[in-house]
Amino acid sequence: MNSIKGKVAIVGIGEVPTGRYPERSAIECAIEAARMAIHDAGIARQEIDTVIPTAALCNAAFNTDLVTGRVVEELGLHVNNNLQLFAGGATSAVMLKVAAGLISTGVSQAILFVHADKLGTSISDQAGIDLFSTAGISKEWEAPYGMHYSAVAGLITQRYMYETGTTAEQMAAVCVSNRKWAELNPNAMFRKPLTIEAVLASKLLSEPLHAFESNMLADGGAAFVVVSAERARRLVSRPVYVLGEGSRVTHFALSQEPDMARFGYAQAAQEAYTMAGLGPADIDLAEIYDSYPVFQLIALEELGLAPRGQAGAFVHSGATWPGGKLPMTTNGGMLSQGHTGAGGGIAILVEAARQLMGKAGQRQAPGARFAIETATGGTYVDAHVTILGTEIPQA
């Protein structure tokens, strides 16, 4: 297996608040986040030679602008490459792989990755429902029977609870954990305290999921800058090195997923750990993709951070909350920061970098050196595991 360990590093991050901002344009989100990331990296904007925006789902015309170089023009850049990269919620992991390839081959020296979307205010609630009732849903075999994302998550949740004995209270504790982090996050959409009782008292969506166990579509934007590891050490005091990557694509239609209570996380995690030269005991924080709470529990177990069937009790105990032994999804995730399309996963990656850089403010995980981050796209068609760190472990 070819290794990208220690070849590239994140040196700058930027993010605008997530929520409902009808007066804020999508391009404003993209440009402001990009400016913040370039400034954070400590480089002149003219040093960016590649711009890679991801897809925006809110508006086809804005997405075309991203493809055809509007970010380049708005920032006054003179780049060699502008291209779009999209893998749904898995885009963040794919971005890092592409960065490693472009930089290690000398095609690029400094890459700006950008995301912006307005799923909260520029499309109607019904349009949002329609979007997530078709993307990744088999048109022939699933959509005619009413399959949609909440139904997908409901099926997975039921199966996982059946296999593991996880209780409704433990499932709801994931939402509480995420909200406790969001309370400390000025960029989060939802910052009011949340209790297990409130989660379980909220409206039932797709059994056994309640309204507070579902993500909310939002406006937002984030960006980050990647350079070679060697250059990163000269630019910033705490670069965030990419240490390990592992991936598995398991299905398109959920009906073809061989094990909907596991997916491919265990195999992807083993690849990432092996590449990084680390193991679960070395991980200081877990930034886990969280569109519904069950996916955080599955990932905790498949990543080796909790025994099979015990992740719910682990979260319920407060272990993943602020002050716990394993901080998890410390920006609040899509359940509390908000779901911005592909940006949900990108925001989690940016948060992992922010924590390792020591820039997370009130929610800073003390002494964090190594983070594990997950991403997935579509109807959880793939499992991507990334390990990041402030140092490069020796083999």
QUINOR-V639223 format. One record per helix or strand of 3 or more residues. SS is the DSSP state (@ for helix, = for strand). FROM is the first residue (numbers start at 1). TO is the last residue. If there is no record, write none. Layout:
ss;from;to
SS;FROM;TO
SS;FROM;TO
This chain:
ss;from;to
=;8;19
@;26;41
@;45;47
=;50;53
@;60;67
@;70;75
=;81;84
@;88;104
=;110;118
@;125;131
@;143;145
@;149;164
@;168;182
@;196;201
@;211;213
=;219;228
@;229;235
=;240;249
@;254;256
@;265;276
@;280;282
=;285;287
@;293;302
@;311;316
@;333;336
@;343;357
@;361;363
=;370;375
=;382;389
